[in-house]
Amino acid sequence: IHDASDRALGEALLRIPDGIYHAETVGDGYGEPFTIKLALTVAGGRLHFDFTGSSPQQRTPINAVPQYTRAYAAFTTKCAFVPAIPNNEGLLRRITVEAPRGSICNAVEPAPVQSRHVLGFVLQGAIFGAFAQCAPGQTQADSGTPPPILTFYGTRADGEAFVTNGGYKGLQEQ
C-alpha cells in the first residue's frame, strides 16, 4: 500500500513542470503580523518545501514544530494531487521540508506552540499559492488566509482574567 501511494503521488508530480515556485502569506499574529515565505522546488516527481525567510518564532503560542509544518505540507499535497490515495507513509517519501531552526515554522524551546493552528491556516495559504503557479488546475482556491479569528483577553472588574475565541459572539458572552 505504501509503495502504491508513493507511485501514485510520483506519477501525479511528474505532470508538474520542474522549477522553483515562490509564495508568501502574512498572518495577523497576536499584536504583530508574521510572514510565511515558501520556495517550493518541484524536481523529478518530488517536492521540497523551503520556508527560509519566514518570520522568527513568536512570543505568542502560534509557533509550530517541524513535524507540524511537514504535516501541513503533506496534507496540502494530498489534497491537490492525490486525494483518493490512502493517507500513509508512502505519501511522505516524496516530500521534504526545510524550515530554519528558531523560525515560526521550526520553533525551539521555550517558544509556545499551543495555538499553532493559527499558523496552519496561513501555511496552507502559502502552499496552495505555490501550487497555483505550478498546477493551477489541481489547486483549490484559498479558503481564508488568514482566518477571521478574534481573541480578546483581559481582566474583568472583579480581577478575574478572561480569554475568548470566536469573535463577536464570544465577546458578548463575557
One Martini backbone bead per residue (centre of mass of N, CA, C, O) as a GRO file, in nm:
protein
  174
    1ILE     BB    1   0.060   0.062  -0.021
    2HIS     BB    2   0.296   0.255  -0.001
    3ASP     BB    3   0.403   0.216  -0.290
    4ALA     BB    4   0.141   0.303  -0.434
    5SER     BB    5   0.135   0.589  -0.320
    6ASP     BB    6   0.407   0.678  -0.425
    7ARG     BB    7   0.347   0.635  -0.726
    8ALA     BB    8   0.101   0.821  -0.751
    9LEU     BB    9   0.246   1.079  -0.673
   10GLY     BB   10   0.473   1.067  -0.880
   11GLU     BB   11   0.290   1.081  -1.130
   12ALA     BB   12   0.162   1.355  -1.059
   13LEU     BB   13   0.435   1.520  -1.035
   14LEU     BB   14   0.538   1.470  -1.335
   15ARG     BB   15   0.313   1.685  -1.451
   16ILE     BB   16   0.499   1.893  -1.331
   17PRO     BB   17   0.690   2.152  -1.356
   18ASP     BB   18   0.991   2.213  -1.315
   19GLY     BB   19   1.079   2.412  -1.023
   20ILE     BB   20   1.050   2.739  -0.871
   21TYR     BB   21   0.811   2.838  -0.619
   22HIS     BB   22   0.658   3.137  -0.498
   23ALA     BB   23   0.539   3.229  -0.162
   24GLU     BB   24   0.318   3.454   0.037
   25THR     BB   25   0.217   3.513   0.379
   26VAL     BB   26  -0.001   3.692   0.612
   27GLY     BB   27  -0.033   3.730   0.960
   28ASP     BB   28  -0.146   3.877   1.249
   29GLY     BB   29  -0.142   3.758   1.510
   30TYR     BB   30  -0.030   3.897   1.835
   31GLY     BB   31   0.023   4.235   1.755
   32GLU     BB   32   0.192   4.091   1.513
   33PRO     BB   33   0.299   4.018   1.223
   34PHE     BB   34   0.342   3.738   0.997
   35THR     BB   35   0.563   3.537   0.784
   36ILE     BB   36   0.528   3.328   0.493
   37LYS     BB   37   0.783   3.159   0.322
   38LEU     BB   38   0.801   3.003  -0.013
   39ALA     BB   39   1.004   2.744  -0.165
   40LEU     BB   40   0.912   2.545  -0.435
   41THR     BB   41   1.041   2.232  -0.531
   42VAL     BB   42   1.029   2.083  -0.852
   43ALA     BB   43   1.165   1.738  -0.890
   44GLY     BB   44   1.123   1.439  -1.020
   45GLY     BB   45   0.860   1.382  -0.830
   46ARG     BB   46   0.930   1.616  -0.620
   47LEU     BB   47   0.917   1.788  -0.294
   48HIS     BB   48   1.037   2.116  -0.176
   49PHE     BB   49   1.005   2.283   0.133
   50ASP     BB   50   1.096   2.633   0.181
   51PHE     BB   51   1.093   2.854   0.482
   52THR     BB   52   1.284   3.062   0.418
   53GLY     BB   53   1.206   3.388   0.564
   54SER     BB   54   1.048   3.347   0.786
   55SER     BB   55   0.952   3.414   1.071
   56PRO     BB   56   1.020   3.429   1.373
   57GLN     BB   57   0.965   3.331   1.655
   58GLN     BB   58   0.715   3.370   1.889
   59ARG     BB   59   0.574   3.476   2.198
   60THR     BB   60   0.339   3.341   2.093
   61PRO     BB   61   0.131   3.034   2.039
   62ILE     BB   62   0.201   3.014   1.689
   63ASN     BB   63   0.395   2.797   1.677
   64ALA     BB   64   0.604   2.543   1.515
   65VAL     BB   65   0.689   2.234   1.450
   66PRO     BB   66   0.820   2.039   1.206
   67GLN     BB   67   0.588   1.827   1.199
   68TYR     BB   68   0.362   2.029   1.137
   69THR     BB   69   0.473   2.146   0.877
   70ARG     BB   70   0.485   1.871   0.730
   71ALA     BB   71   0.186   1.801   0.753
   72TYR     BB   72   0.090   2.038   0.573
   73ALA     BB   73   0.241   1.951   0.321
   74ALA     BB   74   0.100   1.674   0.293
   75PHE     BB   75  -0.196   1.756   0.294
   76THR     BB   76  -0.188   1.948   0.046
   77THR     BB   77  -0.078   1.741  -0.152
   78LYS     BB   78  -0.310   1.543  -0.137
   79CYS     BB   79  -0.537   1.737  -0.218
   80ALA     BB   80  -0.414   1.817  -0.505
   81PHE     BB   81  -0.295   1.516  -0.629
   82VAL     BB   82  -0.413   1.256  -0.411
   83PRO     BB   83  -0.710   1.221  -0.269
   84ALA     BB   84  -0.754   0.884  -0.302
   85ILE     BB   85  -0.531   0.807  -0.134
   86PRO     BB   86  -0.385   0.678   0.113
   87ASN     BB   87  -0.288   0.768   0.435
   88ASN     BB   88   0.067   0.744   0.425
   89GLU     BB   89   0.407   0.698   0.402
   90GLY     BB   90   0.420   0.717   0.088
   91LEU     BB   91   0.359   1.025   0.072
   92LEU     BB   92   0.635   1.121   0.225
   93ARG     BB   93   0.876   1.041   0.030
   94ARG     BB   94   0.833   1.317  -0.171
   95ILE     BB   95   0.882   1.493   0.099
   96THR     BB   96   1.039   1.800   0.186
   97VAL     BB   97   1.158   1.997   0.474
   98GLU     BB   98   1.243   2.348   0.532
   99ALA     BB   99   1.329   2.504   0.855
  100PRO     BB  100   1.444   2.727   1.043
  101ARG     BB  101   1.580   2.753   1.329
  102GLY     BB  102   1.361   2.971   1.507
  103SER     BB  103   1.115   2.961   1.353
  104ILE     BB  104   0.774   2.948   1.313
  105CYS     BB  105   0.825   2.647   1.167
  106ASN     BB  106   1.087   2.598   1.397
  107ALA     BB  107   1.058   2.579   1.701
  108VAL     BB  108   1.206   2.651   2.018
  109GLU     BB  109   1.286   2.630   2.316
  110PRO     BB  110   1.025   2.813   2.481
  111ALA     BB  111   0.828   2.812   2.260
  112PRO     BB  112   0.505   2.855   2.189
  113VAL     BB  113   0.233   2.603   2.051
  114GLN     BB  114  -0.079   2.588   2.119
  115SER     BB  115  -0.172   2.790   1.849
  116ARG     BB  116  -0.075   2.658   1.563
  117HIS     BB  117  -0.334   2.676   1.387
  118VAL     BB  118  -0.288   2.961   1.289
  119LEU     BB  119  -0.047   2.884   1.111
  120GLY     BB  120  -0.187   2.668   0.935
  121PHE     BB  121  -0.366   2.865   0.774
  122VAL     BB  122  -0.112   3.009   0.642
  123LEU     BB  123   0.041   2.776   0.521
  124GLN     BB  124  -0.173   2.682   0.313
  125GLY     BB  125  -0.166   2.945   0.150
  126ALA     BB  126   0.126   2.921   0.049
  127ILE     BB  127   0.108   2.643  -0.080
  128PHE     BB  128  -0.129   2.702  -0.275
  129GLY     BB  129   0.020   2.934  -0.415
  130ALA     BB  130   0.238   2.751  -0.542
  131PHE     BB  131   0.050   2.547  -0.682
  132ALA     BB  132  -0.091   2.761  -0.871
  133GLN     BB  133   0.168   2.784  -1.054
  134CYS     BB  134   0.219   2.461  -1.128
  135ALA     BB  135  -0.114   2.363  -1.062
  136PRO     BB  136  -0.400   2.516  -1.124
  137GLY     BB  137  -0.606   2.266  -1.182
  138GLN     BB  138  -0.539   2.135  -0.868
  139THR     BB  139  -0.611   2.399  -0.712
  140GLN     BB  140  -0.740   2.539  -0.457
  141ALA     BB  141  -0.890   2.774  -0.311
  142ASP     BB  142  -0.868   2.986  -0.083
  143SER     BB  143  -1.026   2.965   0.259
  144GLY     BB  144  -0.874   3.179   0.453
  145THR     BB  145  -0.610   3.396   0.446
  146PRO     BB  146  -0.663   3.472   0.713
  147PRO     BB  147  -0.852   3.404   0.961
  148PRO     BB  148  -1.142   3.518   1.147
  149ILE     BB  149  -0.979   3.541   1.440
  150LEU     BB  150  -1.076   3.627   1.766
  151THR     BB  151  -0.900   3.765   2.054
  152PHE     BB  152  -0.988   3.812   2.392
  153TYR     BB  153  -0.827   3.989   2.667
  154GLY     BB  154  -0.826   4.011   3.037
  155THR     BB  155  -0.986   4.201   3.302
  156ARG     BB  156  -1.208   4.200   3.522
  157ALA     BB  157  -1.353   4.383   3.770
  158ASP     BB  158  -1.289   4.128   3.978
  159GLY     BB  159  -0.986   4.022   3.854
  160GLU     BB  160  -1.056   3.822   3.639
  161ALA     BB  161  -0.953   3.638   3.393
  162PHE     BB  162  -0.979   3.647   3.025
  163VAL     BB  163  -1.084   3.443   2.732
  164THR     BB  164  -1.155   3.464   2.376
  165ASN     BB  165  -1.305   3.273   2.114
  166GLY     BB  166  -1.501   3.375   1.814
  167GLY     BB  167  -1.560   3.666   1.858
  168TYR     BB  168  -1.839   3.846   1.909
  169LYS     BB  169  -2.001   3.633   2.064
  170GLY     BB  170  -1.787   3.584   2.286
  171LEU     BB  171  -1.797   3.876   2.394
  172GLN     BB  172  -2.096   3.880   2.481
  173GLU     BB  173  -2.057   3.648   2.702
  174GLN     BB  174  -1.886   3.848   2.893
   0.00000   0.00000   0.00000
